[in-house]
Amino acid sequence: MPYRESFAWAIVPLFDNSIGAPSGGSASPSSPLAPSMSGSSSHEGVLESVAKITLDGKMGYSSGSSIVVEISNLHKVKESYTEESLQVCSWSHPVPMAIGEDEDKVEGDQVTDAMFIKSPNNGSDGPQSSNSKWIPNDEKNASGNGNTHGNPDLNVGDFQAFDFRTTLRNEPFLQLFHALYVYPLTVSLSRKRNLFVRVELRKDDADVRRQPLEAMYPREPGLSLQKWAHTQVAVGARVACYHDETKVSLPAVWTPLHHLLFTFFHVDLQMKLEAPKPVVIGYAALPLSTHAQLRSEISLPIMRELVPQYLQENGKERLDYLEDGKTIFKLRLRLCSSFYPINERIRDFFLEYDRHTLRTSPPWGSELLEAINSLKNVDSTALLQFLHPILNMLLHLIGNGGETLQVAAFRAMVNILTRVQQESVDDAERNRFLVNYVDYAFDDFGGRQPPVYPGLSTVWGSLARSKAKGYRVGPVYDDVLAMAWFFLELMVKSMAMEQTRLFYQSLPSGEDVPPMQLKEGVFRCIMQLYDCLLTEVHERCKKGFSLAKRLNSSLAFFCYDLLSTIEPRQVFELVSLYLDKFSGVCQSVLHECKLIFLQIICDHDLFVEMPGRDPSDRNYLSSVLIQELFFTWDHDDLAQRAKAARILVILLCKHEFDARYQKPEDKLYIAQLYFPLIGQILDEMPVFYNLNPVEKREVLIVILQIMRNLDDASLVKAWQQSIARTRLFFKLLEECLVLFEHRKLADGILMGSSSRSPVGDGPASPKYSDRLSPAVNNYLSEASRQEVRPQGTPENGHLWQRVNSQLSSPSQPYSLREALAQAQSSRIGASAQALRESLHPILRQKLELWEENLSSAVSLQVLEITEKFSVLAASRNIATDYGKLDCITAIIMSFFSKNQPLTFWKAFVPVFHNIFDLHGATLMTRENDRFLKQVAFHLLRLAVFRNDNIRKRAVIGLLILVRSSLYFMQTARLRVMLTITLSELMSEVQVTQMKSDGTLEESGEALRLRKSLEEMADETKSSNLLKECGLPINALSVTPQKFAENRWSWSEVKSLSDSLLLALDASLEHALLVSVMSMDRYAAAESFYKLAMAFAAVPDLHIMWLLHLCDAHQEMQSWAEAAQCAVAVAGVIMQALVARNDGIWSKDNVSALRKICPMVSSEISSEASAAEVEGYGASKLTVDSAVKYLQLAHKLFNQAELYHFCASILELVIPVYKSKRAYGQLAKCHTFLTTIYESILEQESSPIPFTDATYYRVGFYGEKFGKLNQKEYVYREPRDVRLGDIMEKLSHIYESRMDGNHTLRIIPDSRQVKAEELQPGVCSLQITAVDPVMEDEDLGSRRERIFSLSTGSIRARVFDRFLFDTPFTKNGKTQGGLEDQWKRRTVLQTEGSFPALVNRLLVIKSESLEFSPVENAIGMIETRTAALRNELEEPRSSEGDQLPRLQSLQRILQGSVAVQVNSGVLSVCTAFLSGEPATRLRSQELQQLIAALLEFMAVCKRAIRVHFRLIGEDDQDFHTQLVNGFQSLTAELSHYIPAILSEL
């Protein structure tokens, strides 16, 4: 039983366990919690604002948690409720009653039980059965009445409440709804009644007994539409107030007779009956057509009875009204319809349109025209709400009306579209309401009417042509262009729908709809329209209007869409028209339009399968695209150039990942489609070179992608055209390697191992944002933004748990793509460095890896192409320079000079081997010396790598080179090249490293290089190495084609390896000495010497190190050694000149030079000619340079006072000046010669013998001496250096090398050092003065050596043997009497002769002789005799020589016969001729001794006589002393030798 309810539903406790079902009673006009109104499926549409709330009593929230629901339009129902009355539920007492069916009393109107929907019970309702009794408000009675209300069904389904705001929003109605909400408000009677109202909808008023329409929405969910709806009972009120909402489903087509009928019932509550029956007290009728759209209150009179035709004006007189016909019933209506517009102008338009289409109005349609024109004044909300039907009707008129209506409809449509575009909040170029209309709502009338596109193109075309002819078409035309996208999309949609309809029935399942051929007339019309629009784009672009760019894009998308719909060749006509209009290189802004146009069209899914314009053509669009992109690259606008490159990259990206084109033949077809692009680039290389690195990278990626899928036949065609073109092709490949090289930050030449340069020195690799195409960048960032993740995956897109907590911060996304996108969108990546630094270290690592993989892929692709080229070049069917094969050599040099990953080197070695196998003869020629030198350098460089895999491959590479050289070149030339490159590498590699104690040691790089050079010569390891590198085991030993004999020789490899190791060792030793070089000049000179010897194969390097050595000697003032260096340099040059018969010297001259400097050997000359390598070689060695160094040698020998060498050198220079007729120089030379010979004379005539140097033997004993330990050297020192000086100098040098555990001591004597006598921890030096030995000297002579005796004639002062005498006795003492004194003579042989290139030479041989005491004595006497005789017999050239002769004679005589020195000869007699010693002498020894004494005395006597002849007055006294001395000596000797008196 209906009764009055308070607003218990205004505040709803949700998710409350104590509440079983929705609170409250019937629905309110705005309640979002109204029972589900799903009775009608067709009219139940709601756009967005349908509140769906599922109440689930099982949710575990605490009881009583309330939620306030915002309820719109509450004030429209009842404004007088206070907050308290909303929150406090005060129920009226329910009155038990029943309503039965009594047709008599109710005048045939059925009252169904369905109106009793719910009865409240303590705020908790359950569904009631139709015949249920009303339940009192007491729980005790609940069970008594047998109601199963205890556990109501909780799942009462979703509530759907219609939100009236839907009808106020500025957006189109997208779903159908057509309902009327009826709100009875008050009935004012003169006396109190218990009233309720029944509402029903009737079709007409002809028969009052006819049943009403089933149009009332039930209050129970799930029931069908009802015939009636009832309000609650207003109890005992004079003015009955109602708060009920009745929802009426309206018919789609209304007539003026459709009306609502209200029946008013009174219930007598005073009766004692169980169920009092209601009594009808009156009726009220409301025609829909006049009142439905009204929003204000409506007041109606109440009729006492119903009579037929009660709505008619003429029937109203028969009616009897309550309360004297006053309008006592007030109600409100709310029309919610997407069918029936409230706006009058729209309603008029709909009406006139219906009349026109149903042909119910006169044919000229002036009223319709008026209605169309009035649409521009419609309120924007209403216009938007009914946008779809209005547009449908206007399009129908455009497609099917007369010309006047067509134009009017088109203009109205433009006006409407422009307003929609401007007035809706969407700022996008394509308004979303309009997009939705085209995409979803517009169906081209489902085929019931002719398609729209012919009419639309005709109307628009005529307007465009009028504009083009200069007629005034008003401002509307700008709007037409602004909205062109909409019309163009409509036309395409219309065509697509016609296409579907045409082929739908006949098409076999699974096949695509074939394209539709447009009728000739329609296509011509579209062409004309397109032409006009292009003209607009062209003109407006020049004026810089943004509208033009938008229109251009719209036209492009139009063609793009048409490609899927109509015959492509018809589309190509449009494209062709466009390109004709924008042909060639045009203004920048027009060119940009053209690019955008092509970009859009070529993005079409079926682009690859597009035909040509003629059936014979390949693909019209691709050829146009290539042509235009190339034009763009030649353009000045940088942004456009970048865009053009990007278009191509993205296109190829799409093809690559397109599932339809994954077969090899499809990929080949695509590659051939784009292949002409490479041809164009090769024709116009300057265009490519003008691009910036980013654009170049994109173009090159495209080129590589094309070539990757291209077949060999196409490549051969590219290489067959001309040598220059083939060269350019490989230039492109070189650019690929340059621009995609991946350099890590720490990469020095040796992958970060070069300790010489700090990290980041040198050119760092171009970073991600420049290296990679921005297109790919954008592509990645877009992809990351649109990444759709499956439900339930964590936000990082991975199902595993994050490992690193630092990575989970929102500022650092897990995915690299996301991070890059984020960095770009936040403008972090303004610079490449900043972008990289903004990444998390792990992401940065990922990026590095990604770049490295890209670089590797590029290198491998280029390698593959190079291998193909090499094979084809061997068959000689391509155009290239077969003399040098410069394409192959350039690309291989490029490979080597870039950083490459291991994967590349693995693939490279077999290719490298094959290339040398096929083309060894060409590659090893002199023309390719530069290439070979580069290859040798880089192979040695790789042989230093830490990565063992790469290092081993370098070793195999070197062996491949050696094999080729054995067959195609002298090995000497390869040795020269490797020596040169090793020298260059030594300047790059740091061969030493600092130890913890501050000293230097060999570095890892040097150790690895040494290991590689050793492995190279190791025959046992070679097979494993070859296998590892992917080569057959016999790859080295197999004989190449065209060769009969096998020339492979491991011994050759070994000698090559040894010479390289020698150079490495010399370089290493030199580097290790750096710290002590300034102090230990001897070691420094030696290291320069070793370098010169190690690089002797290369004259340039040999000379360079010799000159370094020469400078070092000059600093030390070792003039003779410095001069020898200069002679050696001149010798190298002379030998090279003699070897090539260039110059005026012969082999004899070289031999003469070898006498001065024995190091000028013949070995060097044989390789000098082989050393003709780029930048090196004998071509630099000229006669002038030889003369220059000979003059330097002359100057230095002069300073050393070795004049006989100076003379020899000038004799070599004079022939040169003679040949040149340089008389001035000749005069100088002869002047020098005069001076030299005079100096030699002066030296020889000097009473004091001339010595050019002093010599010392130095022995080294001790671990701290390193390589010197247990070795002896002879040092050559300036003549003024004494024994003490050299001791001091060497002590100073070697003390600095001692540490706390070692001390230095000098052995005081010169006897042989025995190992067991050496103390641990003590390093000993033994220094002894030695004399040089002449070539013809008798070392077995017992005489004492007087140096001046042997300098009788000019002879070269070249010494390689030295001796020193050591006295000793047999009893172990060093000194004894004459009779016990023995003598040991030690002769040393040095490695080479002095003066040498160094200051010290190693002793390689040591021999010793022993002399007995008597032999010693005889020797001493014979020495003195020889000295005197020498002085007497020496020839003198003139009388002027008397004075020096007298002086020297006096000096010798004084030492022989003066009284004070008599002890010398006398002591011999005393020792050997008296007493016990005399008995020990053998008779032979005795006779020898006596003979020596007699001869000595005879020569003394003769000398005294000569002295007498020479002296003057002053020397008389001295002569008298000599005579006295001689006489007394004779007297003394006669005691021992009586015969002496008779002899003298």
Salt bridges, closest charged atoms under 4 A:
GLU44 OE1 - LYS247 NZ 3.01
GLU70 OE2 - ARG165 NH1 3.65
ASP102 OD2 - LYS277 NZ 3.46
ASP109 OD2 - ARG198 NH2 2.89
ASP163 OD2 - ARG165 NH2 2.79
GLU200 OE1 - ARG198 NE 3.27
GLU200 OE2 - ARG202 NE 2.86
ASP204 OD2 - ARG210 NH1 3.19
GLU313 OE2 - LYS316 NZ 3.63
ASP320 OD2 - ARG304 NE 3.13
GLU352 OE2 - ARG355 NH1 3.02
GLU423 OE2 - ARG419 NE 3.36
ASP444 OD2 - ARG501 NH2 3.71
ASP478 OD1 - ARG540 NH2 2.83
GLU489 OE2 - ARG430 NH2 2.80
ASP531 OD1 - LYS581 NZ 2.94
GLU536 OE2 - LYS467 NZ 3.35
GLU536 OE1 - ARG540 NE 2.71
GLU567 OE2 - ARG569 NH1 3.70
GLU592 OE1 - LYS549 NZ 3.46
ASP603 OD1 - LYS654 NZ 2.79
GLU628 OE1 - LYS594 NZ 2.76
GLU656 OE1 - LYS667 NZ 3.32
GLU656 OE2 - ARG708 NH2 3.74
ASP658 OD2 - ARG660 NH2 2.80
ASP683 OD1 - ARG725 NH1 2.34
GLU695 OE1 - ARG641 NE 3.57
ASP712 OD1 - LYS868 NZ 3.26
GLU741 OE2 - ARG743 NH1 3.75
GLU782 OE2 - ARG785 NH1 3.13
GLU787 OE2 - ARG789 NE 3.97
GLU787 OE1 - ARG817 NH2 2.61
GLU818 OE2 - ARG789 NH2 2.59
GLU848 OE1 - HIS742 NE2 3.30
GLU848 OE2 - ARG836 NH1 2.84
GLU851 OE1 - HIS742 ND1 3.67
GLU851 OE1 - ARG771 NE 3.74
GLU851 OE2 - ARG836 NH2 2.58
GLU852 OE1 - HIS742 NE2 4.00
GLU852 OE1 - LYS744 NZ 3.83
GLU864 OE2 - LYS868 NZ 3.69
ASP881 OD2 - ARG727 NH2 3.72
ASP886 OD2 - ARG727 NE 2.34
ASP917 OD1 - ARG963 NH1 3.01
ASP929 OD2 - ARG926 NH1 3.98
ASP929 OD1 - ARG973 NH2 2.09
ASP948 OD1 - ARG951 NE 2.93
ASP948 OD2 - LYS952 NZ 3.77
GLU984 OE2 - LYS933 NZ 3.24
GLU1002 OE2 - ARG1010 NH2 2.81
GLU1015 OE2 - ARG951 NH2 3.13
GLU1028 OE1 - LYS952 NZ 3.42
GLU1045 OE2 - ARG1047 NE 3.51
ASP1058 OD1 - LYS1054 NZ 3.04
ASP1065 OD1 - ARG1010 NH1 2.53
GLU1069 OE2 - LYS1090 NZ 2.84
GLU1069 OE1 - LYS1267 NZ 3.43
ASP1080 OD2 - ARG1297 NH2 2.57
GLU1086 OE2 - ARG1400 NE 2.93
ASP1100 OD2 - LYS1180 NZ 3.86
GLU1115 OE1 - ARG1081 NH2 3.78
GLU1121 OE2 - ARG1276 NH1 3.55
ASP1142 OD2 - ARG1140 NE 3.26
GLU1167 OE2 - ARG975 NH1 3.31
GLU1174 OE2 - ARG930 NE 3.20
GLU1174 OE1 - LYS933 NZ 3.97
ASP1184 OD1 - LYS1220 NZ 2.42
GLU1201 OE2 - ARG1279 NH2 2.85
ASP1252 OD2 - ARG1276 NH2 2.84
GLU1272 OE2 - ARG1257 NH1 3.22
GLU1277 OE1 - LYS1289 NZ 3.08
ASP1299 OD2 - LYS1264 NZ 3.28
ASP1299 OD1 - HIS1302 ND1 3.00
ASP1309 OD2 - ARG1311 NE 2.79
ASP1331 OD2 - ARG1345 NH1 3.48
ASP1336 OD1 - ARG1355 NH1 3.40
GLU1337 OE2 - ARG1345 NE 2.38
ASP1365 OD2 - LYS1383 NZ 3.87
ASP1365 OD1 - ARG1385 NE 2.89
GLU1407 OE2 - LYS1405 NZ 3.60
GLU1410 OE2 - ARG1384 NH2 3.50
GLU1422 OE2 - ARG1342 NH2 3.43
GLU1431 OE2 - ARG1436 NH2 3.31
GLU1434 OE2 - ARG1436 NH1 3.83
GLU1476 OE2 - ARG1480 NE 3.06
GLU1485 OE2 - ARG1482 NH2 3.30
GLU1495 OE2 - ARG1429 NH2 2.34
